């Protein structure tokens, strides 16, 4: 391994320092104290000089073996970011131009006992600009990001993390560095480069079999014969195959039949069963006398993307079947967890992914403007049952298709598919993010006569190249060309549909910041919602770390600088102002904190409304629309401390939205909506069997903790994996029954209760905006904290009904069992799960309790 300490030099040699590999220039400079935190205040702009310079990494190393004894020696980079010349002992080995590729250089004739290796980087910004300049004939938009993003231009000309040149939720830090493993490999006969296992269920024999694929580099000049033994002890399966490896790079494929008398437990998504995996040993014993043993974990599951006609509706369905069972996809969209990938540790990944699973999610979409995640990311998803919709790394742009570019992309795609295809968590490959829509809706104002060129490029890149490679490398899971797409309908229309947002096909992305987000009728009744969302601000404790006191107001330069979405701060004010009184406190810091709180309440309530709409639409067709089978909101995590669509702040703290998600993604949930004065309640279930439950509806006057009236409807059947209407009544009748109630003076809450402790979260339905609510009084909220084993219990008390009660313990890492709730009883217990050691005293002194009437 060549991990560890390297030398790093700026272009003219004026800056020289020690740098860790894997790593990048920014983190090396930070580590040596040469720059401040790049995320602090306005440093993203102040530190542009770093990305504009050309940096060189170098080191000397002793060869730990006798060079003369090995027939082949390679220098292997798992990831170079991005454009570099690689030299060993002053001999140029080759060049790199793709962050997502693995590079292997033959150094057999160059390596010595003591070696000097250099990686000379070229600024990604200058390279992208130069590539764009050289692209003659026609331009490839967009040239630059909008000014509000303070980003760099021509990112579509470089195979690099697209959002590193800026995005509407992230800063511009076009890094340079050796961002993944680097090592020397030496071998004499043959060497295993890729190894993958793919489960297949053979319907005719009702038997599982396993496709085991091994790709080798064979250095001997004649074929090598030998044996491959595959052993899965738990499944009483062992098979031996005779194989012959041909000289050069070649692959061998074995089909292993799983013992019929063994019971195979399939891998299930979170909430649908276990994530059983089996240990497997594969032994290669070749005549050349050297043996390779490969240990791996294998999982058994099937995945289908079902696109077929629906009775009573035009178009086609769009849903996933796992192990033959339709699964409603619940989750979010994943972006890079940091601008500097070397800071994304396995702890970071585990914390964020565990938070997704803890909020009842079963899926994440790895979005196409970031990176193909590290192995550990997919390992954790396999282990906790998070399904992955995997985009290829192309987003919101058109791309060149010259030969060099296509060759680089082909290498990238086959490398990534080979690396990742053994993971059961990956259920779909998707060619790009929003590029079908970009052409169909003509985002870049291309004159109509010229559009054909771009359509041809689109088909060349995603269909004739990416799709061909994926289908060749991995037939075990579906591929769609874009997201959003009309799926098979897009294919029929020549891979580009007229309207990729058509609700009768495929998936849709939907954003609307100008209408009332509490009104469910504004949302598309789509087959699959793969992106939708609203912004909010991260909590004050998160912002405080990267700002100074003069920044702490909603209209400060800092607040404007951090907002990368045009008009975003104003949109949040408008959306919040529809239903809540905006803060008027003369103290700017208090006003800022109140505003942060309200944007989080607004975001949580908006996405709750929208997600519940998608969930209750799963079993019905209305005017040809419905059968919604997926809800992935935008977005799960944050790349830095800034206003964004995320439900997890940078560092992993849960926003109110994430607490709401825990409820609106619950496996059993009652959902209410109003239509023409009628209150409808649906029972939504992800369970595999029907449940008999009681629906409990409670009406409270805002002015009293005692309910005005309650109603229990017993013997309600909530059907397995569906959404069924379980209650309906005109709101005027309900209010009349509950004497003295009006829309502004009362609120409805409801939950489902079954046998054996089965219970849904308690849901609420507001009959009016909270700014119009009558009878709400400012409450005295108090909490006492005690410790029970590894968790802490907060005992809350209130003197009046309190909407959106929020507990905040500042920078203490951990999460609550519930937050942002409507408190309609005098007492409530909330648990706190710490992520690092803390104490009762520390929690008590950090605790800030807020409810809606604390905003002034």
VOZA-803759 format. One record per residue (C-alpha): residue number from 1; x negated, y, z negated. Coordinates in steps of 0.1 Angstrom, whole numbers. Layout:
// residues N
GURO pos     u     v     w
GURO NUM     X     Y     Z
...
END
This chain:
// residues 856
GURO pos     u     v     w
GURO   1     0     0     0
GURO   2   -11    35     8
GURO   3    14    51   -16
GURO   4     0    75   -42
GURO   5   -23   104   -40
GURO   6   -32   121    -7
GURO   7   -47   154     2
GURO   8   -24   181    17
GURO   9   -36   211    37
GURO  10   -19   240    54
GURO  11   -25   248    91
GURO  12   -54   272    86
GURO  13   -67   253    55
GURO  14   -60   282    31
GURO  15   -38   260     9
GURO  16   -51   226    -2
GURO  17   -37   204   -29
GURO  18   -30   169   -41
GURO  19     2   153   -29
GURO  20    22   122   -37
GURO  21    32    98   -10
GURO  22    61    91    -4
GURO  23    68   128    -6
GURO  24    70   161    12
GURO  25    53   194    13
GURO  26    79   213    -7
GURO  27    78   188   -36
GURO  28    40   187   -36
GURO  29    38   225   -38
GURO  30    64   225   -66
GURO  31    45   197   -85
GURO  32    12   216   -84
GURO  33    30   248   -96
GURO  34    23   267   -63
GURO  35    60   275   -58
GURO  36    91   278   -80
GURO  37   121   255   -78
GURO  38   131   258   -41
GURO  39   168   258   -52
GURO  40   163   288   -75
GURO  41   182   319   -64
GURO  42   172   330   -29
GURO  43   141   307   -25
GURO  44   156   288     4
GURO  45   150   320    24
GURO  46   119   331     6
GURO  47   101   297    13
GURO  48   108   296    50
GURO  49    70   299    56
GURO  50    65   264    43
GURO  51    85   248    72
GURO  52    70   271    98
GURO  53    34   260    90
GURO  54    18   228   103
GURO  55     6   207    74
GURO  56   -18   177    73
GURO  57   -18   148    50
GURO  58   -51   129    46
GURO  59   -68   103    24
GURO  60   -97    79    22
GURO  61   -92    43    13
GURO  62  -113    12    10
GURO  63  -101   -19    29
GURO  64   -93   -44     1
GURO  65  -102   -74    23
GURO  66  -129   -86    48
GURO  67  -119   -70    81
GURO  68  -136   -97   101
GURO  69  -113  -124    88
GURO  70   -81  -110   102
GURO  71   -69  -112   138
GURO  72   -45   -83   135
GURO  73   -43   -53   112
GURO  74   -15   -27   114
GURO  75    -9     7    98
GURO  76    28     8    91
GURO  77    49    39    83
GURO  78    85    32    71
GURO  79    93    69    76
GURO  80    75    99    89
GURO  81    92   133    87
GURO  82    90   140   116
GURO  83    66   152   143
GURO  84    30   141   137
GURO  85    -2   128   152
GURO  86   -16    98   133
GURO  87   -54    94   132
GURO  88   -76    68   116
GURO  89  -114    74   115
GURO  90  -109   103   139
GURO  91   -92    80   165
GURO  92   -57    90   175
GURO  93   -34    60   170
GURO  94    -3    76   183
GURO  95    24   101   176
GURO  96    58   102   158
GURO  97    89   122   166
GURO  98   117   104   149
GURO  99   123   105   111
GURO 100   146    75   113
GURO 101   121    52   130
GURO 102    96    27   116
GURO 103    61    31   132
GURO 104    35     4   134
GURO 105     0    11   148
GURO 106   -24   -16   157
GURO 107   -57    -7   139
GURO 108   -76   -40   144
GURO 109  -104   -24   163
GURO 110  -105     9   144
GURO 111  -104    -2   107
GURO 112  -137    -1    87
GURO 113  -147    -9    52
GURO 114  -140    28    42
GURO 115  -114    47    62
GURO 116  -101    82    66
GURO 117   -65    84    76
GURO 118   -48   117    87
GURO 119   -12   126    95
GURO 120   -12   160   113
GURO 121    23   174   112
GURO 122    38   200   136
GURO 123    65   223   122
GURO 124    99   207   130
GURO 125   113   242   137
GURO 126    87   250   164
GURO 127    90   215   179
GURO 128   128   217   182
GURO 129   125   252   198
GURO 130    99   239   222
GURO 131   120   209   232
GURO 132   150   231   238
GURO 133   128   255   260
GURO 134   116   225   280
GURO 135   151   212   286
GURO 136   157   227   321
GURO 137   189   227   341
GURO 138   215   233   314
GURO 139   217   243   278
GURO 140   227   218   250
GURO 141   248   236   224
GURO 142   250   247   197
GURO 143   217   267   199
GURO 144   219   279   163
GURO 145   240   275   132
GURO 146   263   304   122
GURO 147   244   333   104
GURO 148   262   326    71
GURO 149   242   293    69
GURO 150   209   311    70
GURO 151   196   281    90
GURO 152   172   272   118
GURO 153   180   266   155
GURO 154   180   236   179
GURO 155   183   209   154
GURO 156   200   187   180
GURO 157   166   185   199
GURO 158   148   167   170
GURO 159   155   132   155
GURO 160   156   145   120
GURO 161   181   148    92
GURO 162   205   173   110
GURO 163   216   191    78
GURO 164   179   199    69
GURO 165   182   229    93
GURO 166   212   240    71
GURO 167   249   231    69
GURO 168   281   247    56
GURO 169   274   232    22
GURO 170   236   231    22
GURO 171   204   250    25
GURO 172   178   250    53
GURO 173   147   230    42
GURO 174   132   214    73
GURO 175   107   192    54
GURO 176    74   177    65
GURO 177    60   146    49
GURO 178    56   108    46
GURO 179    90   102    32
GURO 180    90    64    29
GURO 181    65    36    23
GURO 182    32    34    41
GURO 183     9     4    41
GURO 184   -17   -18    58
GURO 185    -6   -52    70
GURO 186   -31   -79    81
GURO 187   -24  -114    94
GURO 188   -39  -142   115
GURO 189   -11  -162   130
GURO 190    23  -148   127
GURO 191    41  -121   107
GURO 192    78  -117    97
GURO 193    90   -82   106
GURO 194   127   -83   102
GURO 195   149  -109    84
GURO 196   187  -108    83
GURO 197   217  -130    74
GURO 198   252  -126    88
GURO 199   281  -147    75
GURO 200   306  -161   101
GURO 201   339  -178    93
GURO 202   347  -205   119
GURO 203   385  -205   121
GURO 204   387  -239   140
GURO 205   368  -258   113
GURO 206   378  -235    84
GURO 207   341  -234    75
GURO 208   316  -207    67
GURO 209   283  -206    85
GURO 210   254  -183    82
GURO 211   234  -168   110
GURO 212   198  -164    99
GURO 213   177  -142   122
GURO 214   140  -137   119
GURO 215   119  -114   141
GURO 216    82  -122   142
GURO 217    50  -108   156
GURO 218    29  -138   168
GURO 219    -8  -131   173
GURO 220   -19  -165   184
GURO 221   -23  -169   221
GURO 222    -3  -201   222
GURO 223    31  -210   208
GURO 224    33  -220   171
GURO 225    55  -249   161
GURO 226    69  -255   126
GURO 227    98  -259   103
GURO 228   123  -235    88
GURO 229   141  -246    56
GURO 230   171  -227    43
GURO 231   183  -234     8
GURO 232   213  -221   -11
GURO 233   214  -242   -43
GURO 234   247  -229   -56
GURO 235   265  -239   -24
GURO 236   247  -273   -22
GURO 237   235  -262    12
GURO 238   200  -271    25
GURO 239   191  -273    62
GURO 240   158  -277    80
GURO 241   152  -266   116
GURO 242   123  -273   140
GURO 243   112  -240   156
GURO 244    87  -228   181
GURO 245    74  -192   180
GURO 246    62  -178   213
GURO 247    33  -153   215
GURO 248    42  -116   211
GURO 249    73  -103   194
GURO 250   102  -127   194
GURO 251   131  -138   173
GURO 252   145  -171   162
GURO 253   181  -177   151
GURO 254   194  -205   129
GURO 255   230  -213   123
GURO 256   234  -227    88
GURO 257   266  -246    81
GURO 258   277  -241    45
GURO 259   285  -274    28
GURO 260   323  -280    31
GURO 261   326  -294    -4
GURO 262   312  -262   -19
GURO 263   336  -235   -29
GURO 264   325  -202   -13
GURO 265   335  -171   -33
GURO 266   338  -143    -8
GURO 267   326  -107   -14
GURO 268   355   -83   -22
GURO 269   356   -45   -23
GURO 270   359   -28   -57
GURO 271   394   -34   -72
GURO 272   401   -64   -50
GURO 273   380   -92   -65
GURO 274   344  -101   -73
GURO 275   312   -91   -54
GURO 276   298  -127   -55
GURO 277   264  -131   -39
GURO 278   243  -163   -36
GURO 279   205  -166   -39
GURO 280   189  -181    -8
GURO 281   153  -192    -1
GURO 282   141  -194    34
GURO 283   107  -212    39
GURO 284    87  -210    71
GURO 285    61  -238    73
GURO 286    41  -235   105
GURO 287    14  -257   119
GURO 288   -11  -230   116
GURO 289   -10  -238    79
GURO 290     4  -206    65
GURO 291    37  -206    48
GURO 292    61  -177    43
GURO 293    88  -177    16
GURO 294   117  -153    19
GURO 295   141  -147   -10
GURO 296   173  -130    -3
GURO 297   209  -126   -15
GURO 298   237  -137     9
GURO 299   273  -126     7
GURO 300   303  -140    25
GURO 301   330  -118    39
GURO 302   348  -110    71
GURO 303   358   -76    84
GURO 304   382   -67   112
GURO 305   394   -33   124
GURO 306   430   -39   134
GURO 307   442   -17   163
GURO 308   476   -30   175
GURO 309   511   -18   184
GURO 310   533    -8   155
GURO 311   571   -15   157
GURO 312   590    18   159
GURO 313   560    39   167
GURO 314   540    49   197
GURO 315   502    44   195
GURO 316   482    18   176
GURO 317   474     9   140
GURO 318   440    16   125
GURO 319   431    -4    94
GURO 320   406   -27    80
GURO 321   411   -63    70
GURO 322   385   -78    46
GURO 323   386  -116    43
GURO 324   419  -115    63
GURO 325   435   -91    39
GURO 326   445   -55    48
GURO 327   428   -31    24
GURO 328   438     5    19
GURO 329   405    24    20
GURO 330   401    49    -9
GURO 331   370    70   -13
GURO 332   350    99     0
GURO 333   321   110    22
GURO 334   285   108    13
GURO 335   259   134    22
GURO 336   221   134    13
GURO 337   217   136   -25
GURO 338   189   161   -22
GURO 339   171   183     4
GURO 340   139   165    -7
GURO 341   144   128    -2
GURO 342   115   118   -25
GURO 343   135   132   -54
GURO 344   164   107   -48
GURO 345   155    79   -72
GURO 346   174    47   -77
GURO 347   188    62  -109
GURO 348   202    91   -89
GURO 349   218    67   -65
GURO 350   232    44   -92
GURO 351   247    74  -111
GURO 352   265    88   -80
GURO 353   277    54   -67
GURO 354   288    42  -101
GURO 355   308    75  -104
GURO 356   325    66   -71
GURO 357   334    31   -84
GURO 358   345    45  -118
GURO 359   369    68  -100
GURO 360   386    37   -84
GURO 361   370    43   -50
GURO 362   363    13   -28
GURO 363   346    30     1
GURO 364   323    58    12
GURO 365   315    71    47
GURO 366   277    78    51
GURO 367   281   109    72
GURO 368   262   114   105
GURO 369   243   146    97
GURO 370   222   132    69
GURO 371   199   101    67
GURO 372   204    64    70
GURO 373   201    57    32
GURO 374   174    38    15
GURO 375   178     0    10
GURO 376   186     5   -27
GURO 377   217    26   -18
GURO 378   232    -4     2
GURO 379   221   -29   -25
GURO 380   240   -10   -51
GURO 381   271    -8   -28
GURO 382   269   -46   -23
GURO 383   267   -51   -60
GURO 384   296   -28   -71
GURO 385   319   -33   -41
GURO 386   317     0   -23
GURO 387   325    -5    15
GURO 388   304    17    38
GURO 389   315    34    70
GURO 390   281    40    85
GURO 391   277    68   110
GURO 392   247    70   133
GURO 393   228   103   127
GURO 394   245   126   152
GURO 395   268   154   140
GURO 396   287   184   153
GURO 397   266   189   184
GURO 398   258   178   219
GURO 399   225   160   225
GURO 400   200   157   253
GURO 401   197   124   272
GURO 402   162   126   288
GURO 403   142    94   289
GURO 404   119   101   260
GURO 405   148   111   238
GURO 406   168    80   247
GURO 407   139    57   241
GURO 408   133    72   207
GURO 409   171    68   198
GURO 410   171    32   210
GURO 411   142    23   188
GURO 412   159    41   159
GURO 413   192    23   164
GURO 414   177   -12   167
GURO 415   155    -6   137
GURO 416   183     6   115
GURO 417   208   -21   125
GURO 418   182   -48   119
GURO 419   173   -33    86
GURO 420   209   -29    74
GURO 421   231   -56    90
GURO 422   227   -81    61
GURO 423   247   -58    38
GURO 424   283   -69    33
GURO 425   291   -34    21
GURO 426   287   -20    57
GURO 427   321   -26    74
GURO 428   318    -3   104
GURO 429   292    14   127
GURO 430   303    47   140
GURO 431   284    64   168
GURO 432   286   101   156
GURO 433   304   127   136
GURO 434   329   149   154
GURO 435   312   149   188
GURO 436   341   135   207
GURO 437   363   163   192
GURO 438   336   189   200
GURO 439   339   181   237
GURO 440   377   175   237
GURO 441   384   207   219
GURO 442   356   225   237
GURO 443   340   239   205
GURO 444   311   254   224
GURO 445   331   272   251
GURO 446   316   253   280
GURO 447   330   265   314
GURO 448   355   239   327
GURO 449   335   231   359
GURO 450   304   222   338
GURO 451   321   199   313
GURO 452   314   168   334
GURO 453   276   169   327
GURO 454   283   168   290
GURO 455   308   140   292
GURO 456   282   120   312
GURO 457   256   127   286
GURO 458   280   117   258
GURO 459   288    83   275
GURO 460   251    77   282
GURO 461   240    83   247
GURO 462   268    67   226
GURO 463   282    41   249
GURO 464   255    30   273
GURO 465   227    31   246
GURO 466   239    31   210
GURO 467   269     9   215
GURO 468   251   -16   238
GURO 469   223   -20   212
GURO 470   247   -24   183
GURO 471   268   -50   201
GURO 472   237   -69   210
GURO 473   222   -67   175
GURO 474   253   -72   154
GURO 475   286   -87   165
GURO 476   297   -92   129
GURO 477   314   -59   124
GURO 478   334   -33   144
GURO 479   319    -3   162
GURO 480   337    30   170
GURO 481   320    56   192
GURO 482   329    87   171
GURO 483   348   100   141
GURO 484   375   112   145
GURO 485   384    91   174
GURO 486   415    75   189
GURO 487   398    41   189
GURO 488   409    19   217
GURO 489   429    47   232
GURO 490   397    68   235
GURO 491   380    38   252
GURO 492   409    36   276
GURO 493   406    73   284
GURO 494   369    69   294
GURO 495   355    71   259
GURO 496   368   107   253
GURO 497   404   112   245
GURO 498   422   144   253
GURO 499   431   148   216
GURO 500   410   129   191
GURO 501   431   143   163
GURO 502   463   124   175
GURO 503   480   110   145
GURO 504   492    79   164
GURO 505   457    65   169
GURO 506   424    61   151
GURO 507   412    84   123
GURO 508   416   121   118
GURO 509   397   150   101
GURO 510   419   177    88
GURO 511   411   211    72
GURO 512   435   240    66
GURO 513   426   269    43
GURO 514   454   292    52
GURO 515   485   273    42
GURO 516   499   262     8
GURO 517   480   231    -2
GURO 518   507   221   -26
GURO 519   531   216     3
GURO 520   527   180    15
GURO 521   544   188    49
GURO 522   513   206    61
GURO 523   493   174    61
GURO 524   491   150    92
GURO 525   508   117    87
GURO 526   479   100   102
GURO 527   468    63   106
GURO 528   435    70    87
GURO 529   423   102    71
GURO 530   385   100    72
GURO 531   378   137    62
GURO 532   398   163    45
GURO 533   391   188    17
GURO 534   389   221    -2
GURO 535   360   239   -18
GURO 536   354   248   -54
GURO 537   325   262   -75
GURO 538   303   239   -96
GURO 539   304   244  -133
GURO 540   286   273  -149
GURO 541   260   250  -166
GURO 542   250   238  -131
GURO 543   248   273  -116
GURO 544   229   287  -146
GURO 545   199   266  -139
GURO 546   192   283  -105
GURO 547   204   318  -112
GURO 548   197   348  -134
GURO 549   223   369  -154
GURO 550   228   395  -127
GURO 551   240   367  -104
GURO 552   269   357  -127
GURO 553   299   373  -109
GURO 554   321   360   -81
GURO 555   310   388   -58
GURO 556   273   390   -66
GURO 557   247   387   -38
GURO 558   238   353   -52
GURO 559   275   341   -50
GURO 560   276   353   -14
GURO 561   242   338    -6
GURO 562   252   304   -19
GURO 563   284   302     1
GURO 564   275   288    35
GURO 565   311   284    48
GURO 566   323   316    66
GURO 567   349   333    43
GURO 568   348   304    18
GURO 569   348   325   -14
GURO 570   378   345    -2
GURO 571   396   314     9
GURO 572   392   299   -25
GURO 573   407   331   -41
GURO 574   436   331   -17
GURO 575   444   294   -22
GURO 576   440   298   -60
GURO 577   461   330   -61
GURO 578   491   311   -45
GURO 579   498   292   -77
GURO 580   477   308  -105
GURO 581   471   343  -119
GURO 582   436   354  -109
GURO 583   413   363  -137
GURO 584   412   401  -146
GURO 585   388   400  -175
GURO 586   366   432  -177
GURO 587   336   411  -188
GURO 588   321   399  -155
GURO 589   306   367  -169
GURO 590   338   356  -185
GURO 591   356   365  -153
GURO 592   331   344  -133
GURO 593   335   314  -156
GURO 594   373   317  -154
GURO 595   371   318  -116
GURO 596   349   287  -116
GURO 597   374   269  -137
GURO 598   404   280  -115
GURO 599   387   270   -82
GURO 600   381   235   -97
GURO 601   417   233  -109
GURO 602   429   244   -74
GURO 603   406   220   -55
GURO 604   417   191   -77
GURO 605   454   198   -74
GURO 606   452   204   -36
GURO 607   433   171   -29
GURO 608   456   153   -53
GURO 609   486   164   -33
GURO 610   470   155     0
GURO 611   457   121   -11
GURO 612   489   111   -27
GURO 613   507   120     5
GURO 614   483    97    24
GURO 615   488    69    -1
GURO 616   526    70    -1
GURO 617   526    70    37
GURO 618   510    36    40
GURO 619   541    15    43
GURO 620   564    37    63
GURO 621   568    51    98
GURO 622   587    85   100
GURO 623   592   100   135
GURO 624   566    76   148
GURO 625   540    86   123
GURO 626   526    68    92
GURO 627   510    35    83
GURO 628   482    55    68
GURO 629   456    30    56
GURO 630   426    52    45
GURO 631   419    83    26
GURO 632   383    95    24
GURO 633   381   131    12
GURO 634   353   154    20
GURO 635   329   151     1
GURO 636   316   131   -28
GURO 637   282   146   -38
GURO 638   263   179   -35
GURO 639   228   186   -21
GURO 640   222   217   -43
GURO 641   240   239   -68
GURO 642   265   259   -47
GURO 643   302   261   -39
GURO 644   312   231   -18
GURO 645   338   205   -11
GURO 646   321   180   -34
GURO 647   337   163   -64
GURO 648   303   155   -80
GURO 649   280   184   -87
GURO 650   243   184   -79
GURO 651   229   163  -108
GURO 652   260   141  -109
GURO 653   283   161  -133
GURO 654   320   153  -125
GURO 655   341   182  -113
GURO 656   378   182  -122
GURO 657   385   168   -87
GURO 658   365   136   -96
GURO 659   386   131  -128
GURO 660   418   136  -107
GURO 661   404   111   -82
GURO 662   402    85  -109
GURO 663   440    89  -113
GURO 664   451    95   -77
GURO 665   431    64   -66
GURO 666   444    43   -94
GURO 667   454     7   -83
GURO 668   489    14   -97
GURO 669   504    49   -93
GURO 670   538    67   -92
GURO 671   538    96   -67
GURO 672   564   123   -65
GURO 673   572   147   -37
GURO 674   602   169   -29
GURO 675   620   170     3
GURO 676   650   193    10
GURO 677   658   196   -28
GURO 678   655   159   -34
GURO 679   629   144   -58
GURO 680   614   112   -44
GURO 681   591    89   -65
GURO 682   572    61   -48
GURO 683   554    32   -65
GURO 684   520    27   -49
GURO 685   501    -5   -56
GURO 686   467   -20   -45
GURO 687   474   -52   -64
GURO 688   476   -85   -46
GURO 689   509   -95   -62
GURO 690   542   -78   -69
GURO 691   548   -63  -104
GURO 692   579   -57  -123
GURO 693   576   -23  -141
GURO 694   595     4  -159
GURO 695   595    39  -145
GURO 696   594    65  -173
GURO 697   603   100  -164
GURO 698   600   128  -189
GURO 699   611   164  -185
GURO 700   594   190  -208
GURO 701   602   227  -212
GURO 702   569   246  -210
GURO 703   577   261  -244
GURO 704   579   228  -264
GURO 705   559   197  -271
GURO 706   592   178  -276
GURO 707   606   165  -243
GURO 708   639   179  -231
GURO 709   650   146  -218
GURO 710   635   112  -208
GURO 711   647    86  -184
GURO 712   636    49  -181
GURO 713   644    29  -150
GURO 714   637    -7  -157
GURO 715   632   -37  -135
GURO 716   615   -17  -108
GURO 717   595   -39   -84
GURO 718   563   -24   -71
GURO 719   554   -45   -41
GURO 720   518   -58   -35
GURO 721   496   -36   -15
GURO 722   522   -11    -4
GURO 723   541    21   -13
GURO 724   578    18   -19
GURO 725   605    43   -29
GURO 726   615    36   -65
GURO 727   636    67   -75
GURO 728   653    96   -59
GURO 729   676   123   -73
GURO 730   685   159   -63
GURO 731   663   182   -84
GURO 732   694   204   -93
GURO 733   711   173  -108
GURO 734   680   164  -128
GURO 735   677   199  -142
GURO 736   714   200  -150
GURO 737   711   167  -169
GURO 738   682   181  -188
GURO 739   702   211  -202
GURO 740   686   245  -201
GURO 741   660   235  -176
GURO 742   651   256  -146
GURO 743   624   252  -120
GURO 744   602   277  -137
GURO 745   608   266  -173
GURO 746   603   229  -170
GURO 747   578   203  -157
GURO 748   582   166  -148
GURO 749   558   138  -158
GURO 750   562   101  -151
GURO 751   543    68  -153
GURO 752   548    31  -147
GURO 753   546     6  -175
GURO 754   546   -32  -170
GURO 755   538   -63  -191
GURO 756   504   -73  -205
GURO 757   493   -37  -210
GURO 758   497   -29  -173
GURO 759   501     9  -170
GURO 760   496    35  -144
GURO 761   480    69  -151
GURO 762   506    95  -161
GURO 763   514   118  -132
GURO 764   530   152  -131
GURO 765   551   172  -107
GURO 766   553   210  -109
GURO 767   587   225  -100
GURO 768   571   260   -94
GURO 769   538   277   -93
GURO 770   522   279  -126
GURO 771   519   317  -123
GURO 772   557   318  -124
GURO 773   560   293  -153
GURO 774   583   306  -181
GURO 775   577   297  -217
GURO 776   540   288  -216
GURO 777   523   300  -247
GURO 778   486   304  -254
GURO 779   477   273  -275
GURO 780   452   267  -303
GURO 781   431   238  -289
GURO 782   408   220  -313
GURO 783   386   189  -311
GURO 784   367   167  -336
GURO 785   339   144  -324
GURO 786   330   110  -337
GURO 787   307    82  -326
GURO 788   318    46  -318
GURO 789   289    24  -307
GURO 790   275    39  -275
GURO 791   305    62  -268
GURO 792   318    94  -284
GURO 793   355   101  -292
GURO 794   369   136  -289
GURO 795   402   139  -309
GURO 796   421   168  -294
GURO 797   449   187  -310
GURO 798   472   214  -295
GURO 799   499   236  -308
GURO 800   517   240  -275
GURO 801   518   224  -240
GURO 802   485   231  -223
GURO 803   480   227  -185
GURO 804   447   216  -172
GURO 805   429   210  -205
GURO 806   392   208  -197
GURO 807   363   196  -219
GURO 808   329   208  -210
GURO 809   297   199  -228
GURO 810   274   220  -206
GURO 811   242   202  -195
GURO 812   247   171  -216
GURO 813   247   143  -191
GURO 814   277   120  -192
GURO 815   314   119  -183
GURO 816   347   119  -201
GURO 817   374    93  -198
GURO 818   399   120  -187
GURO 819   397   157  -180
GURO 820   417   186  -166
GURO 821   449   170  -178
GURO 822   483   183  -187
GURO 823   486   180  -225
GURO 824   522   174  -235
GURO 825   516   157  -269
GURO 826   501   171  -301
GURO 827   471   147  -301
GURO 828   450   130  -275
GURO 829   419   109  -276
GURO 830   393   114  -249
GURO 831   361    92  -247
GURO 832   327   106  -236
GURO 833   303    82  -220
GURO 834   268    96  -223
GURO 835   242    90  -195
GURO 836   213    99  -219
GURO 837   210    99  -257
GURO 838   230   127  -275
GURO 839   246   132  -309
GURO 840   278   143  -325
GURO 841   262   176  -335
GURO 842   249   183  -300
GURO 843   283   175  -285
GURO 844   302   196  -310
GURO 845   279   227  -305
GURO 846   280   224  -267
GURO 847   318   218  -264
GURO 848   339   244  -246
GURO 849   376   237  -244
GURO 850   396   255  -218
GURO 851   432   254  -207
GURO 852   451   275  -181
GURO 853   462   302  -206
GURO 854   425   309  -216
GURO 855   421   325  -182
GURO 856   428   362  -186
END
